[in-house]
Structure formats: C-alpha cells, structure tokens
Amino acid sequence: MRKQSVTSIGATLLAFAASQHHTLHTALIALGLGGSGMTFMRTFPGIRRGMLLTSIAVVAVNLRSVLRGQSTSAMRVVTIGFSVLTLAIIAWSLRRFGL
C-alpha cells in the first residue's frame, strides 16, 4: 500500500511540474511578453535546463516502468513512442539553443 501511495504522489508531482512549462508561457503572454518567450529562456537558462531535466526524469521513470513489465503491451508502445519523441525534441533543443 505504501509503494502505491508514493507512486501516486510522485505521478501527481511530475504532472504538476510538467504543466508549469505552459503556465510560464501563459504568464509571459499575459504580461505582454508573448514574443519574448525565447529571450526569457535565454536570459534565465536555469529554467530551461530545469524543464529539460524534468523531461528526462519523466522519460526515465516511464521507461523504468516499461522495463519492469508493469504495463500492458499497448502502454509499452505508447510509452516508448513518446519517450523517443521527447528525447528527439530534447536533442533538437540542445542543438538549436545549446545547453
């Protein structure tokens, strides 16, 4: 029972952290800084790095659950597909904007 509670709380916290990416951009638009989102990310690279690290952490947790065999075959396909897509976007971001 305890392990399930930790897993549920961890999933909720990761979902909240992932949603903050959109909250940040929405706040920039609300403040009239819609076009300067990337300037903001370049000015404060720690925020961008944090988002990239969070994405990598989510991929790692998802792939760990796939490797443990805790998911159906359909979930494995979706998880692996989105993990590959996420890693490709991270690679593109690093090539385009650097670390």
Secondary structure as GFF3:
##gff-version 3
##sequence-region A 1 99
A	DSSP	alpha_helix	2	30	.	.	.	ID=ss1
A	DSSP	three_ten_helix	34	36	.	.	.	ID=ss2
A	DSSP	alpha_helix	37	43	.	.	.	ID=ss3
A	DSSP	alpha_helix	45	67	.	.	.	ID=ss4
A	DSSP	alpha_helix	73	97	.	.	.	ID=ss5
###
